């Protein structure tokens, strides 16, 4: 959990303070991935529970409540999230941007974590009923943070809807989502929506350079302008893998496809698909608007591909790549999966 605001979040905080005077029972924060939405929502949650807030409304970080919150053991706070996030953070061995793997003894969350589920399960949402039906320990607010809201399945969405329809006094629910299209419309209608935009490019670049990121402009562009995603990729040291993959996209050939698939078979397949999706988006954008968003360092090559790209083939491969993304989490044979994906791209280019 971040115990500070990122530079681009200062304006968000001021907007929140204006809303705080007439605080709704449920707020849905939404915006692009990789900009710190969940860290921001956690900071808000801590401020709502803090017993000695600072003049600007931020949590003091020193009171008993803040101490409990930092350890994810505050009796009046619950986080609801997919178990897969807990599993991933446990493997990393330290806190990620979105928080710690502990969840204050929440049994339903713990079951979800053991299962490594990528959805928020109905048992996790039903657990909130017991939490909300007991008195608060500090005679203050009760806060629930749920993320990502687009990971709710149909059953858990309906269970949450019942909670949102009958809000209890003093209870605030904070939801976070990348994609509003993945959230049930009836849930959207019962939440105050709080949009969080992509940070200004220059502010993001300045922050990345302060973190010691070399080639900050390239990393930021390749992550669509999201500074935290750019930092994560830079720290992961994936430059060689990404460059090899992009070189294959520049000059696709059968022999190169086979070699690339063999060398990159240990790279997470979902990441490779995202790289390809962004490359195809740049071709599409260059063809129809003359703009390149993700890979400006390959502008000349992308423009050449866009000039000769068949519109029908381009739309088909974009659709096929999106379909692959839906089944890419656990490919039985990663090398064959990558080969098939790149051979499709080769056919598109021919």
TABELHU-V144438 format. One record per pair of residues at least 4 apart in sequence whose C-alpha atoms are under 7 Angstrom apart, sorted by the first residue. I is the first residue (numbers start at 1). J is the second residue. If there is no record, write none. Layout:
I J
I J
//
This chain:
1 39
1 95
1 97
1 98
1 99
1 100
2 39
2 97
3 43
5 9
5 10
5 40
8 199
9 13
10 14
11 15
12 16
13 17
14 18
15 19
16 20
19 23
24 192
25 167
25 171
25 172
25 173
26 172
26 173
26 174
26 191
26 192
27 173
27 174
27 175
27 191
27 192
27 193
27 194
28 174
28 175
28 176
28 191
28 192
28 193
28 194
29 175
29 176
29 177
29 193
29 194
29 195
29 196
30 176
30 177
30 178
30 194
30 195
30 196
31 177
31 178
31 195
31 196
31 197
32 178
32 198
33 178
34 226
34 227
34 228
34 229
35 198
35 226
35 227
35 228
36 40
36 228
37 41
37 176
38 42
38 98
38 176
39 43
39 97
39 98
40 44
41 45
41 174
42 46
43 47
44 48
45 49
45 143
46 50
46 59
46 66
46 69
47 53
47 57
47 58
47 59
49 65
49 141
50 59
50 60
50 65
50 66
51 63
51 65
52 60
52 63
53 57
53 58
53 59
53 60
54 58
54 59
54 60
61 66
61 67
62 66
62 67
63 67
64 68
65 69
65 74
66 70
67 71
68 72
68 73
68 74
69 73
69 74
72 102
72 103
72 104
73 103
73 104
75 137
76 136
76 137
76 142
76 143
77 142
77 143
77 144
78 143
78 144
78 145
79 103
79 144
79 145
79 146
80 109
80 124
80 145
80 146
80 147
81 120
81 146
81 147
81 148
82 112
82 113
82 117
82 118
82 119
82 120
83 87
83 109
83 112
83 113
83 114
83 115
83 116
83 117
83 118
84 88
84 113
84 116
84 117
84 118
85 89
86 90
86 101
86 113
87 91
87 113
87 116
88 92
89 93
89 94
89 95
89 96
89 101
90 94
90 101
95 99
95 100
96 100
106 110
107 111
108 112
108 123
108 124
108 127
109 113
109 124
110 114
111 115
112 116
112 117
113 117
119 151
119 152
119 153
120 124
120 151
120 152
120 153
120 156
121 125
121 156
122 126
122 155
122 156
122 159
123 127
125 156
125 159
125 160
126 159
127 131
128 132
129 133
130 134
136 140
136 142
141 170
141 171
142 170
142 171
142 172
143 171
143 172
143 173
144 172
144 173
144 174
145 173
145 174
145 175
146 174
146 175
146 176
147 175
147 176
147 177
148 176
148 177
149 175
149 176
149 177
149 183
150 177
150 179
150 182
150 183
152 156
152 157
153 157
154 158
155 159
156 160
157 161
157 184
158 162
160 164
161 165
161 187
162 166
163 167
164 190
183 187
183 188
184 188
185 189
186 190
187 191
198 225
198 226
199 204
200 204
201 205
201 225
202 206
203 207
204 208
204 227
205 209
205 216
205 217
206 210
207 211
208 212
208 213
208 216
208 227
208 231
209 213
209 214
209 216
213 234
215 219
216 220
217 221
218 222
219 223
219 230
219 234
220 224
220 225
220 226
220 227
220 230
221 225
221 293
221 294
221 295
222 294
222 295
223 229
223 230
223 294
224 293
224 294
226 230
227 231
228 232
229 233
230 234
231 235
232 236
233 237
233 238
234 238
238 242
239 243
240 244
241 245
242 246
243 247
244 248
245 249
246 250
247 251
248 252
248 256
250 301
252 256
252 257
252 346
253 257
253 346
254 258
255 259
256 260
257 261
257 339
257 342
257 343
258 262
258 339
259 263
260 264
261 265
261 335
261 338
261 339
262 335
265 334
265 335
268 272
269 273
269 328
269 334
270 274
270 325
270 328
270 329
271 275
272 276
273 277
273 321
273 325
274 278
275 279
276 280
277 281
277 318
277 321
278 282
278 294
279 283
280 284
280 318
281 285
282 286
282 292
282 293
282 294
283 287
283 302
283 303
283 305
283 306
284 288
284 306
285 289
285 290
285 291
285 292
286 290
286 291
286 292
286 303
286 306
287 306
287 307
292 296
292 299
295 299
298 302
299 303
300 304
301 305
302 306
303 307
304 308
305 309
309 314
310 314
311 315
312 316
313 317
313 348
314 318
315 319
316 320
317 321
318 322
319 323
320 324
321 325
322 326
324 328
331 337
333 337
334 338
335 339
336 340
337 341
338 342
339 343
340 344
341 345
342 346
343 347
344 348
345 349
346 350
//
